[in-house]
């Protein structure tokens, strides 16, 4: 294949992805990785030529993205809470909205606190690793029903040097941890209704078990909330990411809890449910 310049190949990629609202950004991200350079270098060297190998690699990636495969899966990683995480189709891609969940936990846990935290449905391990990075004395247990997801989470813990402080357990919610007690239970559970249709890159590529929760979207919450109540020490906190429009329904599930509240995302949508187990 004849080598092409950075400008030519970026324009070609953007044209092939024009059906996507993020076409130019995606083309830029894929181009950066293909040539192993950052955005500033691409802008400063538009006439630099790609090798045939780089060009072929980028062509393959663009073809995958044109079929709506997420850029994060193509590149094998994504950013979350200022950290880089490996992601595969076995795990949900961490969203910026979930950073509000991390922030809500950190607001309730002092930096030097020796607390026990359980991350339920850890997926890529993004929440567990971010909390371990921010709270060095915390003991964190991360559970997931999928062994393949736990393998990705373990890899991310090792990547960030905190694997010795995070325990990974295969479990359906908290069922494998009966009898254990925690100061905080945090989760980004599935909360999408079964009849909802999501955008193609989500619906066709991300794991449905991490997205869909049943006919109402609250089926996992209905199981998790009482399990968390049993697992928390008196005064312990439960923090859940919730879907748009679910705040009042989740509030009803938390009637036995104290200090029930919600934190909104940047669009003002209630995104995090917070509740404390009473004494």
N, C-alpha and C positions, 0 to 999 in steps of 0.2 A: 504494500500500500504506500502511495506517495505521501511523504510527510506534509503536514499542513501547519499553518501558523496558528498561534494561540487565538488571534482574532477570528480567523476563518472557522476554526473548529468550534469556538464558543458560539458564534453566530449560527452555525449549522445545528448545533445541539439545541439552542433556543428555538429555532424554527421547528425542529422535530418534536419539541415538547410544548408547542404553542397552545395546545388544548388545556394545559395545566395552568392554573393561576400563578404558580410559583416557577414558571418555565425558566426565566432568566436566572433566578437565584439558584435553581437546581442545576442548570447548565454550568454556572460558575463553580458551585461546590464540587461537581463531578470533575470539571476541568482541573481545579486545584489539586485534587487527589491524584488524578492521572499523571500530572507532571511533577507532583511532589513539591509544589510551591504554594505560597500564600497569595491572597488576593492582591496585595500591593505589588508583588512581582508580576502577576498576570497583567495588571494595568500598566506597569512600567515597560513591559516587553511584549507588546501585541504582535510583533513580527517574528518573535522567536518560533522556531519550528519544532514540532513534536516529532519524536522518533516514530517509525512505523509501529513499534510495540505500544507506545503510549496512545497513538491514534486508534489502534485496534481495541485497546482496553476501554477507552472512552466511548467508542462506538457501541461496544457491548453494553456498557452501563447505561447509555442513553436509550438504547432499545428496551432495556428492562424498565427504566423509568417511564417510558412511553406507554408501557403496559400497566402503569400505575403502581408498580412496586415502590415502596417508600425508599427515599434516598438513604435513610438510616440503615435499612437492611442491606442495601447495595454496598454501602461503605463499611458496614459492620460495626458502627459506633454512633453515639450521639452525645450531646452535652446535657447535663442536668445539674443544677445547683452549683455551677462552676466547675464541675468534674466531668471527665470523659468516661463513658460507659460503653462496654461492648454490648451489642444487641443482636439477636438472631430472631427468626420467625417463631421461635419458641417462647418469646417474651413480648409483652406489650412495650411499645416505645414510650419512654417516660415523657410526660407532657409538662409544659411550663406551669399549668394549673396546679400540678401536684407539688410544686415548690411551696405553695401556700400551706400545704399539709405539713411539710417539713418545718416551715417557719412557726406554725402553731405549736408543734411539739417543743421546739427550742425555746419558745416563750414561756413554757411551763417547766423546763428543766434547766437548772443553773449549770453553768459551764463545768464546774468542778463537782457536780453531783454524781454520786455512785449509784445510779439507778438501773433498774432492769426494764428493758424495753422489748416488746414483741412486735415485729412487723409481720402482719398477716397477709399472705398472698404477695410475697416479696418480688416475684418476677425477676427482673434484671438485678435486683438488689439495690436499686437506686436510692430508695428511702433509707434502708438499713445502713448503707455505706455513707450516705450524706450525714446521717445522725452520728455514726461512729467517728467521722472526721471532725464534726463540730463539738462532740461531747466525749472527750478522750477517756473519761472514767466510767462511761456507760457500758453495761453488759447487754448485748443485743442478741436476741434470738429471731431468726428470719425463717418463716415457714412458707411452704408452697406445696400444692398437691402434685405438681409436675416435676419429676426428676430432672428433665432437660432444662427447665427454668432454674432449678437450684444449681445446676452445673454452671450456668452463665453467671448467676449471682456470686458463686464462689470465686469464679475467675475475676469478677470485678472487685471483690474484696481483696484478693491477692494483688491485683493491679495497684490498688491504693494503699497497700501495706497495713490493712487493719483486719486481716483474716483471723488473727489470734483473738480478736474481741467480738467476733460475730459467729454465732453457732447457727448452722443451717439444718433444718429438720423437715422431712417430708411429712406433711400433715394436711388433712382436710380441715381448714380453719384451725381451731385450737384443740382438735380432738386428740392429737398425739401428746399434748402437754397437760393433760388433766392432773391436777394436784400441784402444779407449779403456780407461782405468784409473780406478778409483774407490777411495776409502778405506772407503766404506760403501755397501752395497746394502741397501735396505729395501723391503719389499713387504707389502701386504695382498692376497694373490692369491685367486682363487676357490678354495674348498676344500670346497664342499658336494657330496655324492654326487648323481649324476643321479637316483637313485630316491628321494631324500628329498623330503618334502612340507613346505614352510615355511608359516608363517602367511599368511593371505590377502593382507595388505597388502604382504608381501614377494614372495610367489609371483606375484601378479597385476600388480605395478607396477614392481618394481625390475629392472634389466637382468640377464637370466639369464647373459650372458657374464661378468658380474662376480661371479656367485654360484656357478655350477655348474662343476665341474672334471672330470667324468668318472665312470666306474663306482665308483672308490674314493675320490674326492675329493682324491687326491694327484697326479693327472696333471700339473697345472701345476707343482707342486713338483718333480716328477721332471725336468722340462725346465729350470726356473729355477735349481735348485741348481748344476748343473754350469756353466751359463752365468755365474752369479755368481762361481763359483770362478775362471773364466778372466778375468773383468772386474776382480777385486779385486787390489790390490797385496798383497804378502806382509804378513801381519798385519792385513789389512783385515777388516771385520766384515760378516756377512750377518745380517739380522734379519727374521724372517717372522712374520706373524700366522698362527695355525693354528686348526683347528676342535677342538671338544671331543672328547677321546678319540684324538687323532691324534699325541700327543707321542712315543710309542714308535716308531710307523711313521716319523715324520719323523727321529727320532734315527738310525734305520737308514740313511736317505738321507744322513746327515751323517757317515758313518764316516771319510771322508777329511779331515775338518776337525778343528781344535783347539778346546779350550775350549767344547765344546757344552754348552748349558744352556737352561733354560726359565724364563720369568717367568709367574706366575699372575695371574689377574684377581681382583677383589674377592670372588668366590665360591670362590677357591682352585683354579680350573680352569687348567691350563697353557694360556696364550694366545699367548705369544711364544717362538719358537725363536731362539736366538742361537748363532752359530758363527763362529770366526775362521779365516781362511786361514793355514795354516802357512807358514814360510819355505821 
